[in-house]
Amino acid sequence: MSVDACPLWGTRLLDVEYLADSKIVNSPRAGGEYWISGTSETSVHSWPDEAKVALTDWLVEQRRLGVSVPKIDSSTLKEIKTKTRAKSVSERADNLLRYLRRKSGKVGEYVRLDTEHTIRDEFLAWTGSADASEVQFLSEYCHSNEWTEFKSKPASGVGSFSQGIRLSPKGHLRLDKLEGENRESHRAFVAMWFSPEMKDTFTMGIKPAIERCGYQAIRIDDVEHVGKIDDRIIAEIRRSRFVVADFTSEPNKPRGGVYFEAGFAYGLSIPVIWTCREDLISQVHFDTRQYNHITWATPEELAQKLENRILAVIGEGPLQVSKQA
């Protein structure tokens, strides 16, 4: 393998920065930039394709969550190799649609792969595919659902994605639904431990960060309700533009409600921003530890980091107030 090849896939790089016993690479086959330690690079060389696909899926997801340069170290490899599940065909097809929207310069434009190796490699990364035959299958799956259109189609048979593929009107509608029906919502649901010791975390950290970004922080104990509280939680999450889930808890007493609320939102394709006080991050369950948590020591630090993450991942909200005097 070339020293300038992707440590994960052995494919060409767009850029590489060598550091002390680590490197930052920009690999289209891995979906973009990532940092990898020297020991991790040695380890992944021998991984089977299915494990490499799982790690690539994680890298792509981390970037979608706002982490521009995800970090691969020994703990990352352990979690990915032993704890993650393979994405379903429908999840992979949805990621193909997301990539087409991201790569299209304008509505109705075809994305071609026949002359552009970078795009081919990115297609493999975004769809969790080991080779082009899997991308072709996913392309046909999307085409059969009328979510995509091929640029050229033989008299018999199905067209090839390599000659050009684009989102159809139904594909755009599918993506709009996937990416949330709440884009105009000004509400941000907060899932956290309700304890007196967490008061400052909310009032000085989470709430002001959300409000500075133009959203209203919604915590279920602040909302008047009639009926089962679980029903109210579900209703509020459905109405929210995004969810902030803080996993700070008493030592060895995980907050099951926070895991449920974050998982419910994630299942609805509502963005979740994960946070935890830094002294307790090691106790976060491995199923969620793969997501990039904002770790914090003080409410003020949390406020600044959370504001930056909201603006990077979600953008300014409809209640944004001008910062000019």
C-alpha positions as CSV (number, residue, x, y, z in Angstrom):
1,M,0.0,0.0,0.0
2,S,1.3,3.5,-0.9
3,V,2.1,5.7,2.0
4,D,-0.1,8.3,0.4
5,A,-3.0,5.9,0.1
6,C,-6.1,5.8,2.2
7,P,-5.2,3.9,5.4
8,L,-8.6,2.2,5.4
9,W,-9.1,1.3,1.7
10,G,-5.7,1.8,0.0
11,T,-7.2,4.2,-2.5
12,R,-5.8,7.5,-3.6
13,L,-6.0,10.6,-1.4
14,L,-6.7,14.2,-2.2
15,D,-4.5,15.4,0.7
16,V,-2.5,14.1,3.6
17,E,-0.9,15.8,6.7
18,Y,1.6,13.9,8.6
19,L,1.7,14.4,12.4
20,A,3.5,12.7,15.3
21,D,2.5,9.0,15.0
22,S,-0.8,10.0,13.3
23,K,-2.0,11.6,10.1
24,I,-5.0,13.6,8.7
25,V,-6.1,12.4,5.3
26,N,-8.7,13.4,2.8
27,S,-10.0,10.2,1.3
28,P,-13.0,10.2,-1.1
29,R,-13.3,6.5,-0.5
30,A,-13.8,7.2,3.2
31,G,-16.1,10.1,2.5
32,G,-13.7,12.9,3.3
33,E,-11.2,13.9,5.9
34,Y,-10.3,11.9,9.0
35,W,-7.6,11.7,11.6
36,I,-6.1,8.3,12.4
37,S,-3.5,7.1,14.9
38,G,-0.5,5.1,13.8
39,T,-1.5,2.0,15.7
40,S,-5.1,2.2,14.3
41,E,-3.7,2.5,10.8
42,T,-1.7,-0.7,11.3
43,S,-4.8,-2.5,12.6
44,V,-7.3,-1.6,9.9
45,H,-5.0,-3.0,7.1
46,S,-6.2,-6.5,8.0
47,W,-9.8,-5.7,8.4
48,P,-12.4,-7.5,6.2
49,D,-14.5,-5.3,3.9
50,E,-17.6,-5.5,6.0
51,A,-15.7,-4.0,9.0
52,K,-14.2,-1.3,6.8
53,V,-17.7,-0.5,5.5
54,A,-18.9,-0.1,9.1
55,L,-16.1,2.3,9.9
56,T,-16.7,4.3,6.7
57,D,-20.4,4.5,7.7
58,W,-19.4,5.9,11.0
59,L,-17.1,8.5,9.4
60,V,-19.9,9.6,7.0
61,E,-22.4,9.9,9.9
62,Q,-19.9,11.8,12.1
63,R,-19.5,14.5,9.3
64,R,-23.3,14.7,8.9
65,L,-23.4,15.4,12.7
66,G,-21.0,18.4,12.2
67,V,-17.6,16.7,13.0
68,S,-15.5,17.9,10.1
69,V,-12.5,15.6,10.9
70,P,-13.6,12.5,12.8
71,K,-10.9,10.8,14.9
72,I,-10.0,7.1,14.6
73,D,-8.1,5.6,17.5
74,S,-8.0,2.2,19.2
75,S,-11.2,2.8,21.2
76,T,-13.1,3.8,18.0
77,L,-12.0,0.6,16.2
78,K,-13.1,-1.5,19.2
79,E,-16.6,0.1,19.2
80,I,-17.0,-0.1,15.5
81,K,-15.8,-3.6,15.0
82,T,-17.8,-5.2,17.9
83,K,-20.8,-3.0,18.6
84,T,-22.2,-1.5,15.4
85,R,-24.9,-3.0,13.2
86,A,-25.0,-3.1,9.4
87,K,-27.2,-0.5,7.8
88,S,-30.4,-1.8,6.1
89,V,-30.8,-1.6,2.3
90,S,-33.4,1.2,2.8
91,E,-31.0,3.2,5.0
92,R,-28.3,2.9,2.4
93,A,-30.6,3.9,-0.4
94,D,-31.6,7.0,1.6
95,N,-27.9,7.9,1.9
96,L,-27.6,7.5,-1.9
97,L,-30.3,10.1,-2.2
98,R,-28.6,12.4,0.3
99,Y,-25.4,12.2,-1.6
100,L,-27.1,13.0,-4.9
101,R,-28.6,16.2,-3.4
102,R,-25.3,17.1,-1.9
103,K,-23.4,16.6,-5.1
104,S,-25.9,18.2,-7.6
105,G,-25.0,21.7,-8.5
106,K,-28.6,22.5,-9.3
107,V,-32.0,20.8,-9.3
108,G,-32.3,18.3,-12.1
109,E,-28.6,17.9,-12.7
110,Y,-27.2,14.4,-13.3
111,V,-24.3,13.2,-11.3
112,R,-21.9,11.2,-13.5
113,L,-19.4,8.6,-12.4
114,D,-17.8,7.3,-15.6
115,T,-15.0,9.9,-15.7
116,E,-14.7,11.0,-12.1
117,H,-12.9,8.6,-9.7
118,T,-13.6,10.9,-6.7
119,I,-17.3,10.8,-7.2
120,R,-17.2,7.0,-7.6
121,D,-15.3,6.6,-4.4
122,E,-17.7,9.0,-2.5
123,F,-20.7,7.0,-3.8
124,L,-19.2,3.9,-2.3
125,A,-18.6,5.6,1.0
126,W,-22.0,7.3,1.3
127,T,-23.9,4.1,0.4
128,G,-21.9,1.7,2.7
129,S,-20.9,-0.3,-0.4
130,A,-17.8,-2.5,-0.8
131,D,-17.9,-2.3,-4.6
132,A,-19.7,-0.8,-7.6
133,S,-22.1,-3.7,-7.9
134,E,-23.7,-2.8,-4.6
135,V,-24.1,0.8,-5.7
136,Q,-25.7,-0.4,-8.9
137,F,-28.2,-2.5,-6.9
138,L,-29.0,0.5,-4.7
139,S,-29.4,2.7,-7.7
140,E,-31.9,0.2,-9.2
141,Y,-33.7,0.0,-5.9
142,C,-34.1,3.8,-5.8
143,H,-35.1,3.8,-9.5
144,S,-37.8,1.2,-8.9
145,N,-39.3,3.4,-6.2
146,E,-39.2,6.4,-8.7
147,W,-36.8,8.3,-6.5
148,T,-34.0,8.6,-9.1
149,E,-33.7,8.8,-12.9
150,F,-30.9,7.4,-15.1
151,K,-29.5,9.6,-17.8
152,S,-29.4,6.7,-20.3
153,K,-31.3,3.5,-20.4
154,P,-30.8,0.6,-22.9
155,A,-33.8,-0.6,-24.9
156,S,-33.9,-3.5,-22.5
157,G,-32.7,-3.6,-18.9
158,V,-31.9,-0.9,-16.4
159,G,-29.6,2.0,-16.9
160,S,-26.2,2.3,-15.2
161,F,-25.6,4.8,-12.4
162,S,-22.1,5.3,-13.8
163,Q,-23.5,7.1,-16.9
164,G,-25.5,9.6,-14.9
165,I,-28.1,9.6,-12.2
166,R,-30.3,12.3,-10.6
167,L,-33.0,12.8,-8.1
168,S,-36.5,12.7,-9.4
169,P,-39.3,14.9,-8.1
170,K,-40.4,12.0,-5.9
171,G,-36.8,11.6,-4.7
172,H,-36.7,15.2,-3.6
173,L,-40.0,14.7,-1.7
174,R,-38.6,11.6,-0.1
175,L,-35.5,13.5,1.1
176,D,-37.6,16.4,2.4
177,K,-39.6,13.9,4.5
178,L,-36.4,12.1,5.7
179,E,-34.7,15.3,6.7
180,G,-37.6,16.3,8.8
181,E,-41.0,17.9,8.4
182,N,-40.0,20.4,11.0
183,R,-37.6,22.6,9.1
184,E,-39.6,25.7,10.0
185,S,-40.0,24.7,13.6
186,H,-38.5,27.1,16.2
187,R,-38.6,24.4,18.9
188,A,-35.6,22.5,20.3
189,F,-36.5,19.7,22.7
190,V,-34.1,19.2,25.7
191,A,-33.7,15.7,27.1
192,M,-31.7,15.7,30.4
193,W,-31.6,14.7,34.0
194,F,-34.1,16.7,36.0
195,S,-32.2,17.3,39.2
196,P,-31.5,20.5,41.3
197,E,-27.8,20.1,40.6
198,M,-28.5,20.3,36.8
199,K,-30.3,23.7,37.1
200,D,-27.3,25.8,36.0
201,T,-26.6,23.3,33.2
202,F,-29.9,24.2,31.7
203,T,-30.3,27.9,32.6
204,M,-26.7,28.9,32.0
205,G,-25.7,26.4,29.4
206,I,-28.3,24.7,27.2
207,K,-31.1,27.2,27.2
208,P,-29.0,30.3,26.3
209,A,-27.1,28.5,23.6
210,I,-30.4,27.4,22.0
211,E,-31.9,30.8,22.2
212,R,-28.9,32.6,20.8
213,C,-29.2,30.4,17.7
214,G,-32.8,31.4,17.2
215,Y,-34.8,28.6,18.8
216,Q,-37.0,28.0,21.8
217,A,-35.7,25.5,24.4
218,I,-38.5,23.0,25.4
219,R,-38.1,20.9,28.5
220,I,-41.0,18.8,29.4
221,D,-41.2,20.0,33.0
222,D,-41.6,23.5,31.7
223,V,-44.6,22.6,29.5
224,E,-48.1,22.4,30.9
225,H,-49.8,19.2,30.0
226,V,-52.8,17.0,30.6
227,G,-52.5,13.2,30.3
228,K,-49.6,10.9,30.3
229,I,-46.2,12.6,30.4
230,D,-44.8,10.0,27.9
231,D,-47.4,11.1,25.3
232,R,-46.5,14.7,25.8
233,I,-42.8,14.0,25.4
234,I,-43.5,12.2,22.1
235,A,-45.6,15.1,20.9
236,E,-43.0,17.7,21.8
237,I,-40.2,15.7,20.1
238,R,-42.3,15.4,16.9
239,R,-42.8,19.2,16.8
240,S,-39.1,20.0,17.3
241,R,-36.5,21.0,14.8
242,F,-33.8,19.2,16.8
243,V,-33.1,17.6,20.1
244,V,-30.3,18.3,22.6
245,A,-29.7,15.1,24.7
246,D,-27.4,15.5,27.7
247,F,-26.4,12.2,29.3
248,T,-25.0,13.6,32.5
249,S,-26.3,11.5,35.4
250,E,-25.5,10.1,38.8
251,P,-22.5,7.8,38.6
252,N,-23.5,4.3,37.4
253,K,-27.1,5.4,37.1
254,P,-27.8,6.1,33.4
255,R,-30.8,8.2,32.5
256,G,-33.0,5.7,30.6
257,G,-35.4,8.5,29.6
258,V,-32.7,10.4,27.8
259,Y,-31.7,7.4,25.8
260,F,-35.3,6.8,24.8
261,E,-36.0,10.4,23.8
262,A,-32.8,10.6,21.8
263,G,-33.5,7.3,20.1
264,F,-37.1,8.3,19.3
265,A,-35.9,11.5,17.7
266,Y,-33.2,9.8,15.7
267,G,-35.7,7.3,14.4
268,L,-37.8,10.2,13.1
269,S,-34.7,11.7,11.4
270,I,-34.8,14.6,13.8
271,P,-31.2,15.8,14.4
272,V,-29.8,14.9,17.9
273,I,-27.0,16.8,19.5
274,W,-25.3,14.7,22.1
275,T,-23.7,16.2,25.3
276,C,-22.3,14.9,28.5
277,R,-20.3,16.3,31.4
278,E,-16.7,15.3,30.8
279,D,-16.2,13.3,34.0
280,L,-19.1,11.0,33.1
281,I,-18.5,10.5,29.3
282,S,-16.9,7.0,30.0
283,Q,-20.2,5.8,31.4
284,V,-22.3,6.7,28.3
285,H,-23.6,3.5,26.7
286,F,-21.5,2.2,23.8
287,D,-24.5,2.3,21.4
288,T,-24.4,6.1,21.6
289,R,-20.8,6.7,22.4
290,Q,-20.1,6.4,18.6
291,Y,-21.8,9.7,18.1
292,N,-19.7,12.8,18.7
293,H,-20.6,14.1,22.2
294,I,-20.0,17.6,23.3
295,T,-18.1,17.2,26.6
296,W,-18.1,20.0,29.1
297,A,-16.9,21.0,32.5
298,T,-18.9,24.1,33.2
299,P,-22.3,25.4,32.0
300,E,-20.5,28.3,30.3
301,E,-18.3,26.0,28.3
302,L,-21.4,23.9,27.4
303,A,-23.2,27.1,26.2
304,Q,-20.4,28.1,23.8
305,K,-19.7,24.6,22.4
306,L,-23.4,23.9,22.0
307,E,-24.0,27.2,20.2
308,N,-21.2,26.4,17.8
309,R,-22.6,22.9,17.1
310,I,-26.1,24.1,16.5
311,L,-25.0,26.7,14.0
312,A,-22.8,24.2,12.2
313,V,-25.3,21.4,12.0
314,I,-28.7,23.0,12.1
315,G,-28.2,26.6,11.2
316,E,-29.9,29.8,12.5
317,G,-33.5,29.5,13.6
318,P,-36.5,31.6,12.9
319,L,-36.2,33.4,16.3
320,Q,-32.7,34.6,15.6
321,V,-32.2,38.1,17.1
322,S,-29.8,40.5,15.5
323,K,-26.6,40.8,17.6
324,Q,-26.1,44.4,16.5
325,A,-27.0,47.0,19.1
